[in-house]
Amino acid sequence: MIKFNNVTHFYNTGQNHKITSLSGINMEIQEGDFVAIIGANGSGKSTLAKHINGFLLPGSGDVYVDGFNTKDIESIWNIRKKVGMVFQNPDNQLIATTVEDDIAFGLENIGIEEEEMKRRVDWALNIAELNVLRTSEPHLLSGGQKQRVVIAGALAMHTTYLVLDEPTSMLDPKGRKNILEIIKTLNEEKGITIIYITQFMSEAAQFKKIFVMDKGKIVLTGSPKSVFSQADLLMNLGLEVPQITQLARKLAENGLEIPSNIITEEEMVEYLCLYI
């Protein structure tokens, strides 16, 4: 599992002045989990994500990945083979001239034999639905296709954990839906642990567990229903609740006997049908 043990992180802004970006973080993510991390801009979400594979190290406290401490320089290679990272802008992670070469790049760096490399690239292309684009130039692809290439590259490394830092923020609704469908499949069928950072509450509502961050701290943890039932707290943190939840609250306020913590369209339809 991934474990944060009282982790604090500072950014040094010069002249001996430090800004605290994480403060006393304690959290555990079990293998196979499907979790979202939400919070307003500057809440510490991306900083937390970069601690999971040792891009950043704690100023105090410890981060463990399957028992490996990210502070241990001899363990960092094992950690990065276990944890794949997908960032907001895929252009920052695409480096090769074709899709299949880009996916193979990480495998070449760790000395995977050619036959095994080809098998993994073929598998990742299939999972990410990129077979027809394998010889395409990455820079000519759409935003959603580029993100799928980056995800495929991480998967080819046979990662146990996949951390996605706002991967759909630059995509249209269709592209966001496609990326979510892929990572759901990876979690449900392949058992890959997903840690997904987003500012889209409708996306977060589809996960099994949500961590809410504010000012470098985790202020709320729970299932989507339990988190989004605390709409007033979320709004005070600069966040919203899914539109379906907002509608349910309005209907309840106007006398309709309907739960105020509905989070999906299917649930809304089910309850509304009771009044037909």
C-alpha positions as CSV (number, residue, x, y, z in Angstrom):
1,M,0.0,0.0,0.0
2,I,0.9,3.7,-0.2
3,K,1.3,5.3,3.2
4,F,1.8,8.9,4.3
5,N,3.1,9.2,7.8
6,N,2.8,12.7,9.2
7,V,4.2,14.2,6.0
8,T,5.0,17.9,5.8
9,H,6.6,19.7,2.8
10,F,7.9,23.2,2.4
11,Y,8.8,25.3,-0.7
12,N,11.7,27.5,-0.2
13,T,11.0,30.9,-1.7
14,G,14.4,32.5,-0.8
15,Q,15.7,34.7,1.9
16,N,15.0,31.8,4.4
17,H,11.3,32.1,3.8
18,K,9.3,28.8,3.4
19,I,5.8,28.1,2.3
20,T,4.1,25.1,3.8
21,S,2.5,23.1,1.0
22,L,1.7,19.9,3.0
23,S,1.0,19.8,6.7
24,G,0.8,16.6,8.8
25,I,-0.6,14.4,6.0
26,N,-1.6,10.9,7.2
27,M,-3.3,8.7,4.6
28,E,-3.3,5.1,3.4
29,I,-4.2,3.9,-0.1
30,Q,-4.6,0.1,-0.4
31,E,-3.6,-1.9,-3.5
32,G,-6.7,-2.0,-5.7
33,D,-8.2,1.2,-4.4
34,F,-10.0,3.6,-6.7
35,V,-9.6,7.0,-5.1
36,A,-10.0,10.7,-6.1
37,I,-8.3,13.6,-4.5
38,I,-10.1,17.0,-4.7
39,G,-9.4,20.5,-3.5
40,A,-9.2,24.1,-4.7
41,N,-6.2,25.5,-6.5
42,G,-3.2,25.6,-4.2
43,S,-4.6,23.1,-1.7
44,G,-1.6,20.8,-2.2
45,K,-3.1,18.1,-4.5
46,S,-0.2,18.1,-7.0
47,T,2.4,18.3,-4.3
48,L,1.0,15.3,-2.6
49,A,0.9,13.4,-5.9
50,K,4.6,14.1,-6.6
51,H,5.5,12.6,-3.2
52,I,4.1,9.2,-4.2
53,N,6.9,8.3,-6.5
54,G,9.6,10.4,-5.0
55,F,9.5,13.4,-7.4
56,L,9.3,15.4,-4.1
57,L,10.5,14.3,-0.7
58,P,9.0,15.2,2.7
59,G,10.5,17.9,4.8
60,S,9.4,15.8,7.7
61,G,7.6,12.5,8.0
62,D,7.8,9.6,5.6
63,V,6.1,8.2,2.5
64,Y,6.1,4.4,1.9
65,V,5.2,2.6,-1.3
66,D,4.9,-1.2,-0.6
67,G,7.2,-0.8,2.3
68,F,9.8,1.3,0.4
69,N,10.6,4.7,1.9
70,T,10.9,7.4,-0.8
71,K,13.7,9.0,1.2
72,D,15.8,5.9,0.6
73,I,17.8,6.6,-2.6
74,E,18.4,2.9,-3.1
75,S,14.6,2.3,-3.2
76,I,13.6,5.0,-5.6
77,W,14.0,2.9,-8.7
78,N,11.8,0.2,-7.3
79,I,9.2,2.8,-6.3
80,R,9.1,4.4,-9.8
81,K,8.6,1.0,-11.4
82,K,5.6,0.6,-9.2
83,V,4.1,4.1,-9.6
84,G,3.2,5.5,-13.0
85,M,2.5,9.3,-13.3
86,V,0.2,11.0,-15.7
87,F,0.3,14.8,-15.6
88,Q,-2.1,17.5,-16.7
89,N,-0.3,18.4,-20.0
90,P,0.6,15.2,-22.0
91,D,2.9,17.2,-24.3
92,N,5.4,17.4,-21.4
93,Q,5.6,13.5,-21.3
94,L,5.7,12.7,-25.1
95,I,9.2,12.5,-26.5
96,A,9.3,9.9,-29.4
97,T,8.4,10.2,-33.1
98,T,5.7,7.5,-33.1
99,V,3.2,6.3,-30.6
100,E,4.7,2.8,-30.2
101,D,8.2,4.3,-29.7
102,D,6.9,6.6,-27.0
103,I,5.3,3.7,-25.1
104,A,8.5,1.7,-25.5
105,F,10.8,4.5,-24.3
106,G,10.6,3.7,-20.6
107,L,11.0,0.0,-21.2
108,E,14.2,0.7,-23.1
109,N,15.6,2.7,-20.3
110,I,15.2,-0.2,-17.8
111,G,16.7,-2.7,-20.2
112,I,13.7,-4.8,-21.1
113,E,14.5,-7.4,-23.7
114,E,13.1,-6.7,-27.2
115,E,10.6,-9.6,-27.3
116,E,9.2,-8.7,-23.9
117,M,9.2,-5.0,-24.8
118,K,7.1,-5.7,-28.0
119,R,4.7,-7.8,-26.0
120,R,4.2,-5.1,-23.4
121,V,3.8,-2.3,-26.0
122,D,1.2,-4.4,-27.9
123,W,-0.7,-5.0,-24.6
124,A,-0.6,-1.3,-23.6
125,L,-1.7,-0.2,-27.1
126,N,-4.7,-2.5,-26.9
127,I,-5.7,-1.5,-23.3
128,A,-5.5,2.2,-24.3
129,E,-7.3,1.6,-27.6
130,L,-4.4,3.0,-29.6
131,N,-3.7,0.1,-32.0
132,V,-4.8,2.1,-35.1
133,L,-2.5,5.0,-34.1
134,R,0.7,3.0,-33.2
135,T,2.7,4.5,-36.1
136,S,1.2,8.0,-35.8
137,E,3.3,11.0,-34.6
138,P,2.2,11.9,-31.1
139,H,2.3,15.7,-31.7
140,L,-0.4,15.3,-34.3
141,L,-2.9,13.6,-32.0
142,S,-5.8,15.1,-30.1
143,G,-5.5,16.0,-26.4
144,G,-7.4,12.9,-25.4
145,Q,-5.3,10.6,-27.6
146,K,-2.1,12.1,-26.2
147,Q,-3.3,11.4,-22.7
148,R,-4.0,7.8,-23.7
149,V,-0.5,7.5,-25.1
150,V,1.0,8.7,-21.8
151,I,-1.3,6.3,-19.8
152,A,-0.2,3.4,-22.1
153,G,3.5,4.2,-21.5
154,A,2.9,4.1,-17.8
155,L,1.0,0.8,-18.0
156,A,3.7,-0.8,-20.2
157,M,6.0,-0.5,-17.2
158,H,3.6,-2.8,-15.3
159,T,2.9,-0.3,-12.6
160,T,0.9,-1.3,-9.6
161,Y,-0.3,2.3,-8.9
162,L,-1.3,4.9,-11.5
163,V,-1.4,8.5,-10.3
164,L,-3.2,10.9,-12.6
165,D,-2.9,14.6,-11.9
166,E,-5.9,16.4,-13.5
167,P,-5.5,14.5,-16.7
168,T,-8.7,15.7,-18.2
169,S,-8.6,19.4,-17.4
170,M,-7.6,20.2,-21.0
171,L,-10.1,17.8,-22.6
172,D,-13.7,18.2,-23.9
173,P,-16.5,16.2,-22.2
174,K,-16.1,13.3,-24.7
175,G,-12.4,13.1,-24.0
176,R,-12.9,13.2,-20.2
177,K,-15.5,10.4,-20.5
178,N,-13.1,8.3,-22.5
179,I,-10.2,8.6,-20.1
180,L,-12.5,7.8,-17.1
181,E,-13.7,4.7,-18.9
182,I,-10.2,3.5,-19.5
183,I,-9.0,3.9,-15.9
184,K,-12.2,2.2,-14.6
185,T,-11.4,-0.8,-16.8
186,L,-7.8,-0.8,-15.5
187,N,-9.0,-0.8,-11.9
188,E,-11.8,-3.3,-12.3
189,E,-10.2,-5.8,-14.7
190,K,-6.5,-5.4,-14.1
191,G,-6.5,-4.5,-10.4
192,I,-4.4,-1.4,-10.9
193,T,-4.7,1.1,-8.1
194,I,-5.9,4.5,-9.3
195,I,-5.2,7.8,-7.6
196,Y,-7.0,10.5,-9.5
197,I,-6.7,14.2,-8.9
198,T,-9.5,16.3,-10.3
199,Q,-11.4,19.6,-10.0
200,F,-14.4,18.1,-11.7
201,M,-16.8,17.0,-9.0
202,S,-18.8,14.9,-11.5
203,E,-15.6,12.9,-12.0
204,A,-14.9,12.5,-8.4
205,A,-18.4,11.2,-7.8
206,Q,-17.5,8.1,-9.8
207,F,-14.7,7.0,-7.5
208,K,-15.0,4.7,-4.4
209,K,-13.3,7.0,-2.0
210,I,-12.5,10.7,-1.9
211,F,-9.8,12.7,-0.1
212,V,-10.6,16.4,0.2
213,M,-7.6,18.8,0.7
214,D,-7.4,22.4,1.9
215,K,-4.3,24.5,2.6
216,G,-2.1,21.4,2.6
217,K,-4.2,19.3,4.8
218,I,-6.7,16.4,4.3
219,V,-9.9,17.8,5.8
220,L,-12.4,15.2,4.8
221,T,-12.3,11.5,3.7
222,G,-15.1,9.2,2.7
223,S,-17.3,7.8,0.1
224,P,-18.7,10.1,-2.6
225,K,-22.1,10.1,-0.8
226,S,-20.7,11.0,2.5
227,V,-18.4,13.7,1.1
228,F,-20.9,15.4,-1.1
229,S,-23.6,15.3,1.6
230,Q,-21.4,18.0,3.3
231,A,-22.1,20.6,0.5
232,D,-21.8,23.6,2.8
233,L,-18.3,22.6,3.9
234,L,-17.3,21.9,0.3
235,M,-18.5,25.3,-0.8
236,N,-16.7,27.0,2.0
237,L,-13.5,25.3,0.7
238,G,-14.1,26.8,-2.8
239,L,-15.5,23.6,-4.2
240,E,-18.9,22.6,-5.7
241,V,-20.9,19.4,-5.6
242,P,-22.1,17.5,-8.7
243,Q,-25.0,19.1,-10.5
244,I,-27.2,16.1,-9.8
245,T,-26.5,16.6,-6.0
246,Q,-27.3,20.3,-6.4
247,L,-30.6,19.4,-8.0
248,A,-31.5,16.9,-5.3
249,R,-30.8,19.5,-2.6
250,K,-33.0,22.0,-4.3
251,L,-35.9,19.5,-4.7
252,A,-35.6,18.5,-1.0
253,E,-35.6,22.1,0.0
254,N,-38.8,22.6,-1.9
255,G,-40.6,19.8,-0.2
256,L,-39.9,16.7,-2.3
257,E,-39.1,13.6,-0.3
258,I,-35.8,12.9,-2.0
259,P,-32.4,12.3,-0.4
260,S,-30.1,15.3,-0.7
261,N,-27.0,13.2,-1.2
262,I,-27.9,11.7,-4.6
263,I,-24.8,11.8,-6.8
264,T,-25.7,10.0,-10.1
265,E,-28.3,10.5,-12.8
266,E,-29.5,6.9,-12.3
267,E,-30.3,7.5,-8.7
268,M,-32.2,10.7,-9.6
269,V,-34.3,9.0,-12.2
270,E,-35.1,6.2,-9.8
271,Y,-36.4,8.6,-7.1
272,L,-38.3,10.8,-9.5
273,C,-40.0,7.8,-11.0
274,L,-41.6,7.2,-7.6
275,Y,-43.7,10.4,-8.2
276,I,-44.9,9.5,-11.6
